[in-house]
C-alpha cells in the first residue's frame, strides 16, 4: 500500500542481545529493558502511547496465551489499547501502521519476542505445514530450505561457493567491532552498536560463531568422539546442499520499535524513518505447486509498497538461509550497488518471531543516523519464504 493518507515513521528501535538460551529469564525480563530503551529513545512514557501491538508464538514458548504474560513488561498502568499477532512482529508493525493511518492513534509501541531454545525449533516449525499432506511427514525447515537451495543450484541461479560468500559477508558484518556509520556527535541508538543484537552464549558473553546447525554438528561430534574445530564444523552438510554456515543460529531475543505520525514524529526525532509504503502477500500453502526459485509474493508486495518507484541504497532481508537471499535479491531486483544486510541479517541473529521486525528496525536505524536515504526492509514467515512483507523507508532530504 502506497500513497497513505498520513505520514507515519519509525522513530525508535531497540533490541536485546540475542542469547543461545535464556532459561533463567522470563519473557517479561527479556522484554522490559528493550521496551524501556525504545520508549527512552523516543522520550515517551507509557501514557504517551496510543496503541500497543506485539508479535510472538505460543508454540515457541510452549504454553497458551504466553503473550498475555509478556504484557506485564509494558506495565499494568495506565490501561492500554492492545493487540497481538501470532507471527513475526513485522506484521504487528503493519497492524499498528494501519491503526495510525485510520486516525485512531498518533503513536504506537510495537514489540516482538521469541524463545527458540524452549524446544526443538526444527520440530516446532513443522506445525506450520499443511496438516493433511505435509506435516505428517515432519519435514523440518532446514530440509525444506535445502530443497529450495537444490532447485536454485539446478536452475543455475547459484552454487555452493556463492552461498558460502553470502554466509561469510553476513557474519563479518555482524562481528563485534564491525563499523556502524554514525554522524559526529550523535548518540548511537540501541540495537546498532558493535555488540547490540549479536549472538551470545548462556552466560551473556559474546558467543563464537556457533550457528544453528554448527551447534548440532558439534554435539553430534562430541558424542561420537570425533569433535573438530569450528571451521571444520561449519563445512559439514546439515541437509545437502546446505552446510552449517548456510543455516541461521538458534537464539532467544526481543525487539521493539516506536511509530509516530506526522509532526509528532518530527518532534521526537530529527530524522524519522518514514514508511513510504508497506505491503504483504502470501504464496500457495502447498510447496509442490510453487516455483521455489522465485518469490512472486515478495515481488508483488514490493510493487505495491513502491519499492521499484526509485532506487534503494540499503536492503535488510529476512533470509534465514543463504539460498533465500538469492531468491529475494532476484525478486526485489537488487543489484551490487545496494548494501544488503549491513547488520548481518538473520544469519547473524535469528530470534524467531522478532527477526522480521528487527529488519525493519535496522533499516530505520540506518536512516536515523544518516547512513541510508531510502531503504527496503523485508520480513518472511512460513516455509521457503511462504509469506512476505516489504516496506520502503525514507529519510527526509536535508
C-alpha positions in Angstrom: 0.0 0.0 0.0 1.4 3.4 -1.0 0.1 7.0 -1.0 -1.0 6.8 2.6 -3.3 9.4 4.0 -0.9 10.2 6.9 2.8 10.2 7.2 4.0 7.5 9.6 7.6 6.9 10.7 9.7 4.7 12.8 11.2 7.0 15.4 12.9 4.5 17.8 14.3 1.0 17.6 15.8 -1.3 20.3 16.7 -4.9 20.5 18.2 -7.3 23.1 21.4 -9.2 22.9 20.3 -12.5 21.4 21.4 -15.4 23.6 21.6 -19.1 22.7 19.4 -19.8 25.8 17.5 -17.7 28.3 16.4 -20.4 30.7 16.8 -18.1 33.7 14.8 -15.3 32.2 11.0 -14.9 31.6 9.6 -13.1 28.6 9.0 -10.1 30.8 12.6 -9.9 31.9 13.7 -10.2 28.3 11.3 -7.5 27.1 11.4 -4.9 29.8 14.9 -3.4 29.1 14.1 -3.4 25.4 10.8 -1.6 25.8 12.3 0.9 28.2 15.1 1.6 25.8 12.8 2.2 22.8 10.5 4.5 24.8 13.5 6.3 26.2 14.9 6.9 22.8 11.6 8.5 21.8 11.3 10.5 25.0 7.9 8.9 25.7 6.3 7.3 28.7 3.7 4.5 28.6 0.9 7.0 28.9 2.0 8.7 25.7 1.5 5.5 23.6 -1.9 5.3 21.9 -1.7 1.7 20.7 0.5 -1.3 21.6 0.8 -4.4 19.3 3.0 -7.4 19.7 4.1 -10.5 17.7 5.1 -13.9 19.2 4.1 -17.5 19.1 2.8 -19.7 21.9 4.2 -22.7 20.1 7.7 -21.4 20.8 7.0 -20.6 24.4 5.3 -24.0 24.9 2.2 -22.6 26.7 -1.0 -21.0 25.7 -1.5 -17.2 25.8 2.1 -16.6 26.7 1.8 -13.1 25.1 -0.6 -12.0 27.8 2.1 -12.7 30.4 4.6 -10.7 28.3 2.2 -7.7 28.6 3.5 -7.3 32.2 6.6 -5.8 30.6 4.5 -3.0 29.2 3.1 -2.2 32.7 -0.2 -2.6 34.4 -1.0 1.2 34.4 -2.2 3.1 32.6 -4.8 0.9 30.7 -3.8 0.4 27.1 -5.3 -0.3 23.7 -3.5 -3.6 22.8 -3.4 -6.2 20.0 -1.4 -9.3 19.2 -0.4 -11.2 16.1 0.6 -14.9 16.2 3.5 -14.3 13.8 6.6 -12.2 13.4 6.5 -8.7 14.9 6.8 -7.2 11.4 3.1 -8.0 10.9 2.4 -6.3 14.3 4.1 -3.2 12.9 1.8 -3.4 9.9 -1.3 -3.5 12.1 0.0 -0.6 14.1 0.7 1.4 10.9 -2.9 0.8 9.7 -4.2 1.9 13.1 -2.3 5.2 12.8 -3.5 5.6 9.2 -7.1 5.4 10.4 -6.5 8.3 12.8 -7.3 6.1 15.8 -3.7 6.6 17.1 -0.8 9.0 16.7 1.8 6.8 18.4 2.3 3.1 18.7 4.7 0.7 20.5 5.4 -2.5 18.6 7.4 -5.3 20.1 8.2 -9.0 19.4 10.0 -11.8 21.2 10.9 -15.4 20.7 12.3 -18.2 22.8 13.5 -20.7 20.2 15.5 -22.6 22.9 12.4 -23.7 24.8 12.0 -26.7 22.5 13.4 -28.2 19.3 12.8 -25.4 16.9 13.1 -27.6 13.8 10.2 -29.8 15.1 8.1 -26.9 16.3 8.2 -25.2 12.9 6.8 -28.3 11.2 3.4 -27.3 12.7 3.2 -24.5 10.1 2.8 -27.0 7.3 -0.3 -28.4 5.6 -1.8 -30.7 8.2 -3.1 -33.3 5.8 -0.3 -34.0 3.3 2.9 -32.4 4.5 3.0 -32.1 8.3 2.6 -35.8 8.9 6.0 -36.3 7.1 7.7 -33.9 9.6 9.9 -32.1 7.1 11.8 -29.5 9.1 12.7 -26.0 7.9 16.3 -26.9 7.2 15.2 -29.8 4.9 12.7 -27.7 3.1 15.3 -24.9 2.7 17.7 -27.5 1.3 15.0 -28.4 -1.4 14.9 -24.7 -2.3 18.7 -24.4 -2.4 18.9 -27.5 -4.6 16.3 -26.1 -7.0 18.3 -22.9 -7.2 21.6 -24.7 -7.9 19.9 -26.9 -10.5 18.5 -23.8 -12.2 22.0 -22.2 -12.4 21.0 -19.3 -10.1 23.7 -20.0 -7.5 26.3 -22.6 -6.3 27.8 -23.6 -3.0 30.7 -21.2 -3.4 28.3 -18.3 -3.8 26.3 -19.4 -0.8 29.5 -19.6 1.3 30.2 -16.0 0.2 26.8 -14.8 1.5 27.4 -16.5 4.8 30.9 -15.0 5.2 29.7 -11.5 4.3 26.8 -11.6 6.7 28.7 -12.8 9.7 31.5 -10.4 9.0 29.1 -7.5 9.1 27.7 -8.7 12.4 31.1 -9.4 14.0 32.0 -7.5 17.2 33.7 -4.3 16.2 32.1 -4.1 12.8 31.8 -0.4 11.8 28.4 1.3 12.2 28.3 4.6 10.3 27.3 7.5 12.6 27.2 11.2 12.3 29.7 13.1 14.5 28.4 13.8 18.0 25.3 11.7 17.5 24.2 9.3 20.2 24.2 5.7 18.9 20.7 4.2 19.1 20.2 0.9 21.0 20.4 -2.0 18.6 23.0 -0.6 16.3 26.2 -0.7 18.3 29.0 -3.2 17.7 27.7 -5.5 20.4 23.9 -5.0 20.0 22.0 -7.8 18.6 25.0 -10.2 18.4 24.5 -13.8 19.4 25.6 -14.6 23.0 26.2 -17.7 25.0 24.3 -18.9 28.0 26.4 -16.6 30.3 25.6 -13.5 28.2 29.1 -13.2 26.8 29.6 -12.7 23.1 29.2 -16.2 21.6 31.6 -17.6 19.0 30.4 -18.3 15.5 28.4 -21.4 16.5 25.3 -21.2 14.4 22.3 -23.4 14.5 23.5 -26.4 12.6 27.1 -26.0 13.8 25.9 -26.5 17.3 24.0 -29.6 16.3 27.1 -30.9 14.4 29.4 -30.1 17.4 27.1 -32.0 19.9 27.0 -35.0 17.5 30.8 -34.9 17.1 31.3 -34.8 20.8 29.0 -37.8 21.3 30.9 -39.7 18.7 34.3 -38.6 19.9 35.1 -37.0 16.5 35.0 -33.4 17.5 36.8 -30.9 15.3 37.4 -27.2 15.2 34.6 -24.7 14.4 35.8 -24.1 10.9 35.5 -27.8 10.0 32.1 -28.0 11.7 30.9 -25.0 9.5 31.8 -27.0 6.4 29.7 -30.0 7.3 26.5 -30.7 5.4 23.3 -30.4 7.5 21.0 -31.3 4.7 22.8 -31.2 1.3 23.4 -28.8 -0.3 23.1 -26.6 2.8 26.1 -26.6 5.1 26.2 -25.4 8.7 27.3 -22.0 7.7 24.3 -21.6 5.4 21.8 -22.0 8.4 20.7 -19.5 11.0 21.6 -19.5 14.7 19.2 -20.6 17.3 18.6 -17.7 19.7 16.3 -16.0 22.1 15.6 -12.3 22.0 13.3 -9.4 21.6 12.9 -6.1 19.7 10.7 -3.0 19.8 10.0 0.0 17.7 8.0 3.2 18.2 5.9 4.6 15.5 4.6 8.1 15.3 2.6 10.2 12.8 3.4 13.5 11.1 4.5 16.3 13.3 4.7 14.0 16.4 7.4 12.0 14.6 9.3 15.2 13.7 9.2 16.4 17.3 10.5 13.0 18.5 13.4 12.5 16.0 15.3 14.9 13.9 15.4 12.3 11.0 12.4 10.0 11.2 12.4 6.9 9.0 9.2 7.5 7.1 7.2 4.4 6.0 6.5 5.3 2.3 4.9 2.0 1.6 4.3 -1.4 3.1 2.5 -4.5 1.8 2.4 -8.2 2.4 1.5 -11.2 0.2 1.4 -14.9 0.6 2.3 -17.9 -1.7 0.3 -21.1 -2.1 0.3 -23.3 1.0 1.3 -26.4 -0.9 5.0 -26.4 -1.7 4.5 -28.7 -4.6 2.7 -26.1 -6.6 5.3 -23.4 -6.1 8.4 -22.5 -8.0 10.9 -22.4 -5.1 13.5 -20.5 -7.2 11.3 -17.4 -7.3 9.1 -15.4 -4.9 6.2 -13.8 -6.7 4.6 -12.7 -3.4 7.7 -10.7 -2.5 7.8 -9.1 -5.9 4.1 -8.2 -5.7 4.5 -6.8 -2.1 7.4 -4.7 -3.2 5.5 -3.4 -6.2 2.5 -2.4 -4.0 4.9 -0.8 -1.5 6.5 1.3 -4.1 10.0 -0.4 -3.9 10.5 -0.1 -7.7 9.5 3.5 -8.0 13.0 4.7 -7.1 16.4 3.1 -6.3 17.1 2.0 -2.7 20.6 2.1 -1.2 20.0 -0.4 1.6 18.1 -3.7 1.9 17.5 -5.6 5.1 16.3 -9.0 4.0 14.8 -11.6 6.3 16.7 -14.6 4.8 17.4 -17.2 7.4 19.2 -19.4 4.9 21.9 -18.2 2.4 19.9 -19.6 -0.5 16.9 -17.5 0.4 18.9 -14.3 -0.1 19.5 -15.4 -3.7 15.7 -15.7 -4.2 15.0 -12.4 -2.6 17.7 -10.5 -4.5 16.2 -11.7 -7.7 12.6 -11.0 -6.7 13.5 -7.5 -5.5 15.8 -6.7 -8.4 18.7 -5.8 -6.1 22.0 -5.0 -7.8 25.5 -4.9 -6.4 25.0 -1.1 -5.7 22.6 -1.9 -2.9 24.0 -2.7 0.6 22.3 -5.9 1.6 22.0 -6.8 5.3 24.7 -4.5 6.7 23.5 -5.7 10.2 24.3 -9.3 9.3 20.7 -10.3 8.9 19.1 -13.5 10.1 22.3 -15.4 9.6 23.8 -13.4 12.4 20.9 -13.5 14.9 17.6 -15.2 14.4 15.2 -14.8 17.4 12.2 -16.4 15.6 9.1 -14.0 15.7 11.3 -11.0 16.2 13.8 -11.3 13.2 11.5 -9.6 10.7 10.7 -6.7 13.0 14.5 -6.3 13.5 14.9 -6.0 9.8 12.6 -3.0 9.8 14.3 -1.6 12.9 17.8 -2.0 11.4 16.8 -0.3 8.2 15.2 2.6 10.2 18.3 2.9 12.3 20.4 3.4 9.3 18.1 6.2 8.1 18.1 7.7 11.6 21.9 8.1 11.7 22.2 9.2 8.1 23.8 6.0 6.7 20.8 5.5 4.3 18.3 7.7 2.4 16.0 5.1 1.0 15.9 1.6 2.5 13.9 -1.6 1.8 13.0 -3.9 4.7 11.7 -7.4 4.2 10.2 -10.0 6.6 9.0 -13.5 6.0 7.0 -16.2 7.7 6.4 -19.9 6.9 8.5 -22.4 4.9 10.6 -21.4 2.0 9.6 -17.7 2.0 5.8 -18.5 2.0 4.5 -15.2 3.3 6.4 -11.9 2.7 6.2 -8.3 3.8 8.1 -5.5 2.2 8.4 -1.9 3.5 10.1 1.1 2.0 11.6 3.6 4.4 12.9 7.1 3.6 14.7 9.9 5.4 13.9 13.5 4.6 16.4 15.2 2.3 18.4 17.9 4.2 
